[in-house]
Amino acid sequence: MKKIKMEMPDFSDYRRKEGLNQLRTNLAFCGDGIKVISITSSVPNEGKSSVAFSLACVMAENGKKILLVDCDLRKSVMVAKYHMEGIDKGLSHFLSGQAKEEEIIYETPQEGLHIAVAGPLSPDPTGLVESDLFDQFMK
């Protein structure tokens, strides 16, 4: 698995760290059967990427094995926001048959945290996410 270079989120703000810890704890009370968590909103720029990435980091710090999947195939900000280097392929490559699953999952500097970025924009992002291949990938 290829390891990427990137900027990790800043957890020096006590309120932010405590909020993430509270969210992590609340998710733990939902039970062990939960394997997928989706973070979404109805409008852009509400902090979905920041919350998703920060929560993934906090959960990985707690010993969980995490795969963060960036499914924003329309307007992803993850790679630019965290200055990721060394990424060749993303989810759109896999869903369009241009890459294998193992080619789109990258190891991050945070132990236990892996990421699959969205990849290049697709002309039909909805079709890709509604595909059987996406369902298989998520399982």
Disulfide bonds with the S-S distance in Angstrom:
none
